[in-house]
């Protein structure tokens, strides 16, 4: 029966669906349980979901290509400014950015179209810079992305006619809710898995393992990297747009070094080689970062008041990152996805099994 073509197609389909379904279910359960607390926890959960979108967006490029991008959040800034201007009423734009180009004053969109257009604008910016970036790798690519982040900040700090410079773009209508944040997180997870499972994603992952061997079988590595870079920038722009429509303002420093360090830490701690690792890392580090933020401010998780410890969050997160890199370079999850983790757990015999003390159980079939 298992040899029947229809059965095989169904088995492959259920196997494909199990990963994004399982990850989305975990995110929804964690978010809803966390939101049952005080009203203030809703804001924490929304920020955590936005961080998840940014981490998974970075994973689309870095996880599949093996190149760590330190400047990816410049696309989040582009998306944030674009969405803020798109949802802002025309009368308000005439007051805040009177010297902006006429198209900015003329266009006004609802929240969902504005977020999508903001992602497309971020992808368009990525398309401009991707040609030279896709042809370099390793340390050179990392340095190039850092220069991209710095350049974007300089532009946004000085383009006062559109971004208001260092004064920040404020009075942005707030539209990001817990429901919309969960929706976008689910969309990004499903799209990241669809890309990873597609022929494009498989070709890029092949070049990640051995670029020379991939090229020998016809894989155009620069083209595959460029496609992943643009797709990743699109979803990064969506994450930035969500944050701007949640915070109500955006400035040049919102998506700079601090946020870059946090997003990369989430990806590395969870595991840069799997989508499951990206999701798990964002959830774990989001919870840990919030706990450390409160302790840093002098609140020992509601148990006692302690002296404030400025910089404690960065110091401990940095130490955790170093420990993970030393002790478990592949991250908490490693290079496996949630379906394989579940299969391993189900196939592992119980320690108290009567036969385990008499006859060794072979696990070679699980490897």
C-alpha positions in Angstrom: 0.0 0.0 0.0 2.9 2.3 0.8 4.2 1.9 -2.8 1.0 3.5 -4.3 1.8 6.9 -5.9 -1.1 8.6 -4.2 0.0 7.3 -0.8 3.5 8.5 -1.4 2.3 11.9 -2.4 0.1 12.2 0.6 3.0 11.1 2.9 5.3 13.7 1.3 2.6 16.4 1.7 1.9 15.6 5.4 5.6 15.5 6.1 6.0 19.0 4.4 3.0 20.4 6.3 4.1 19.1 9.7 7.0 21.5 10.1 5.3 24.9 9.6 2.1 23.7 11.2 4.0 22.6 14.3 6.0 25.8 14.5 3.0 28.0 14.1 1.1 26.0 16.7 4.0 26.5 19.2 4.2 30.2 18.5 0.4 30.7 18.9 0.3 28.7 22.2 3.2 30.5 23.7 1.9 33.9 22.7 -1.7 33.2 23.9 -0.4 31.8 27.3 1.9 34.8 27.8 -1.0 37.2 26.9 -3.1 35.8 29.7 -1.0 37.8 32.2 -1.4 41.5 33.0 -2.3 43.9 30.3 1.3 45.1 30.0 2.3 41.6 28.8 0.5 42.1 25.5 3.1 44.7 24.5 5.9 42.3 25.4 4.3 39.4 23.4 3.8 41.7 20.3 7.5 42.8 20.5 8.5 39.2 20.8 6.5 38.2 17.7 8.0 41.1 15.7 11.5 39.9 16.8 10.5 36.4 15.5 9.5 37.9 12.1 12.9 39.6 11.9 14.8 36.4 13.0 13.0 34.2 10.5 13.5 36.8 7.8 17.2 36.8 8.5 17.2 33.0 8.5 15.8 32.9 4.9 19.2 34.3 3.8 21.7 33.5 6.4 20.4 30.0 7.3 20.2 28.9 3.7 23.3 30.6 2.3 25.7 30.2 5.3 26.6 33.9 5.1 25.9 36.0 8.3 24.4 39.3 7.4 25.1 42.0 10.0 23.3 44.7 8.1 20.0 43.2 7.4 18.1 45.4 9.7 18.6 48.4 7.4 15.7 46.9 5.5 13.6 46.9 8.6 14.3 50.6 8.9 13.3 51.1 5.3 10.1 49.2 5.9 9.4 51.1 9.1 9.7 54.5 7.5 7.8 53.5 4.4 4.8 52.0 6.4 4.8 55.0 8.7 4.4 57.4 5.8 2.0 55.2 4.0 -0.6 55.0 6.8 -0.2 58.6 8.0 -3.1 60.9 7.1 -2.3 63.4 4.3 -2.9 66.4 6.5 -0.4 65.1 9.1 2.2 64.4 6.5 1.9 68.0 5.2 2.8 69.1 8.8 5.6 66.7 9.6 7.3 66.3 6.2 6.1 69.3 4.1 9.2 69.0 1.8 8.7 65.3 1.0 8.1 64.3 -2.7 4.6 64.7 -3.9 4.0 61.0 -4.2 4.4 60.6 -0.4 1.7 63.2 0.2 -0.6 61.7 -2.4 -0.6 58.1 -1.2 -2.4 56.9 1.9 -3.1 53.2 2.6 -4.7 50.9 5.2 -2.4 49.0 7.5 -2.2 45.6 5.7 -1.5 47.1 2.2 0.9 49.5 3.8 2.9 46.7 5.4 3.1 44.8 2.1 4.1 47.8 0.1 6.8 48.6 2.8 8.1 45.1 2.3 8.2 45.6 -1.4 10.1 48.9 -1.0 12.6 47.1 1.2 13.0 44.4 -1.4 13.5 47.0 -4.1 16.4 48.5 -2.1 17.9 45.0 -1.7 17.6 44.5 -5.4 19.8 47.6 -6.0 22.6 46.4 -3.7 22.3 42.6 -4.2 24.4 42.4 -7.4 27.8 43.1 -5.8 26.9 41.5 -2.5 25.9 38.2 -4.0 29.3 37.7 -5.5 31.3 37.8 -2.3 31.2 35.4 0.7 32.7 34.8 4.1 34.2 37.6 6.1 34.1 40.0 3.1 30.3 39.6 2.9 29.8 40.3 6.6 31.9 43.5 6.4 29.9 44.6 3.3 26.6 44.2 5.1 27.9 46.2 8.1 28.8 49.0 5.7 25.2 48.7 4.3 23.7 49.2 7.8 26.0 52.2 8.5 25.2 53.8 5.2 21.5 53.4 5.7 21.6 55.0 9.1 23.6 58.0 7.7 21.0 58.4 5.0 18.0 58.2 7.4 19.8 60.6 9.8 20.2 63.3 7.2 17.3 62.9 4.8 15.2 65.3 6.8 12.7 66.0 4.0 11.4 62.4 4.3 12.6 60.9 7.6 12.8 64.1 9.7 16.4 63.1 10.4 17.4 62.6 14.0 14.1 64.1 15.2 12.4 60.8 14.3 9.1 60.2 12.4 6.4 60.4 15.1 2.6 60.4 15.3 2.4 57.2 13.2 -1.1 55.6 13.6 -0.8 52.4 15.7 -2.2 49.3 13.9 -0.1 46.3 15.1 -2.1 44.2 17.5 -1.5 40.8 19.0 -3.8 39.2 16.3 -2.0 40.9 13.4 1.4 40.1 14.8 0.5 36.4 15.1 -0.8 36.5 11.6 2.3 37.9 10.1 4.5 35.6 12.2 2.6 32.6 10.8 2.9 33.9 7.2 6.7 34.4 7.5 7.2 30.9 9.0 5.2 29.3 6.2 6.9 31.3 3.5 10.4 30.6 4.9 9.6 26.8 5.0 8.2 27.0 1.4 11.3 28.7 0.2 13.6 26.3 2.0 11.8 23.3 0.6 11.7 24.7 -3.0 14.2 23.9 -5.6 15.7 27.5 -5.1 16.2 26.9 -1.4 17.8 23.4 -2.0 20.2 24.8 -4.6 21.3 27.6 -2.2 21.8 25.1 0.6 23.8 23.0 -1.7 26.1 25.9 -2.4 26.3 26.5 1.4 27.7 23.0 1.9 30.2 23.1 -1.0 30.2 26.1 -3.4 32.5 24.5 -5.9 30.6 21.2 -6.0 27.3 23.1 -6.4 28.7 25.1 -9.3 30.0 21.9 -11.0 26.4 20.6 -11.2 25.1 23.9 -12.6 24.0 25.9 -9.5 24.3 29.6 -10.1 25.4 30.6 -6.6 25.3 34.4 -7.0 21.8 34.2 -8.5 20.5 31.9 -5.7 22.0 34.1 -3.0 20.5 37.2 -4.7 17.0 35.7 -4.7 17.3 34.7 -1.1 18.6 38.1 -0.1 15.7 40.0 -1.8 13.1 37.6 -0.3 14.7 38.0 3.1 14.7 41.8 2.7 11.0 41.8 1.9 10.1 40.0 5.1 12.6 42.1 7.1 10.8 45.2 5.8 7.5 43.7 6.9 9.0 43.2 10.4 10.2 46.8 10.5 6.8 48.0 9.3 5.0 46.1 12.0 7.3 47.7 14.6 6.7 51.2 13.3 2.9 50.6 13.4 3.3 49.3 16.9 5.5 51.9 18.4 4.0 54.9 16.7 7.4 56.4 15.8 10.7 55.4 14.2 14.1 56.9 14.2 17.6 56.1 12.7 18.7 54.2 15.8 15.7 51.9 16.3 17.2 49.3 13.9 20.8 49.7 14.5 23.5 47.9 16.5 21.5 46.9 19.6 18.7 45.4 17.6 21.1 43.8 15.2 23.0 42.1 18.0 19.7 40.9 19.6 18.4 39.4 16.3 21.7 37.6 15.5 21.8 36.3 19.1 18.3 34.8 18.7 19.3 33.1 15.5 22.6 31.7 16.7 21.2 30.5 20.1 18.4 28.6 18.5 20.4 27.3 15.6 21.2 29.0 12.3 20.9 25.8 10.2 17.1 25.1 10.7 13.9 27.0 10.7 13.0 25.4 14.0 16.1 26.8 15.5 15.3 30.3 14.3 11.8 30.1 15.9 13.0 28.5 19.1 15.9 30.9 19.5 13.6 33.9 19.1 11.1 32.6 21.7 13.8 31.7 24.2 15.9 34.8 23.9 12.8 37.1 23.9 11.7 35.7 27.2 15.2 35.9 28.6 15.8 39.4 27.3 12.6 40.6 29.0 13.5 39.0 32.3 17.0 40.6 32.1 15.5 44.0 31.2 13.4 44.0 34.3 16.3 42.9 36.5 18.4 45.6 34.9 15.8 48.2 35.9 15.8 47.0 39.5 12.8 44.6 39.5 13.8 41.1 40.5 10.9 39.5 38.6 8.4 40.9 41.1 10.0 39.2 44.1 12.1 42.1 45.4 13.5 45.5 44.5 17.2 45.5 43.8 19.7 48.2 42.7 19.5 49.0 38.9 22.2 47.3 36.9 22.6 49.2 33.6 24.0 47.1 30.8 23.2 43.8 32.5 21.0 42.5 29.6 23.7 43.0 27.0 26.4 41.5 29.2 24.5 38.3 30.0 23.2 37.9 26.4 26.7 38.3 25.1 28.0 35.7 27.6 25.2 33.3 26.6 26.2 33.8 22.9 29.8 33.0 23.7 28.9 29.9 25.7 26.6 28.6 22.9 29.3 29.2 20.3 31.8 27.3 22.4 29.7 24.4 23.8 27.0 24.0 21.1 28.0 25.8 17.9 24.9 24.5 16.1 22.6 26.1 18.6 19.9 24.6 20.9 18.1 22.8 18.1 20.9 22.2 15.7 20.4 21.5 12.0 17.2 19.4 12.4 13.6 20.4 12.1 10.7 19.8 14.5 9.4 16.8 12.7 12.7 14.9 13.1 13.0 16.0 16.7 9.5 14.5 17.3 10.4 11.3 15.5 13.6 10.9 17.6 11.7 11.4 20.8 9.1 8.8 19.8 11.7 6.3 18.6 13.9 6.6 21.7 13.2 3.5 24.0 12.4 4.3 27.7 15.2 3.9 30.1 13.2 1.6 32.4 12.4 -0.9 29.6 13.0 -4.5 30.9 14.8 -5.5 27.7 17.2 -2.5 27.8 19.4 -4.0 30.5 19.7 -7.3 28.6 19.9 -6.5 25.0 21.3 -3.3 23.5 18.8 -1.5 21.3 20.2 -0.6 17.9 19.5 3.0 16.9 21.3 3.0 13.6 18.0 3.2 11.8 17.3 6.6 13.3 20.5 8.3 12.2 
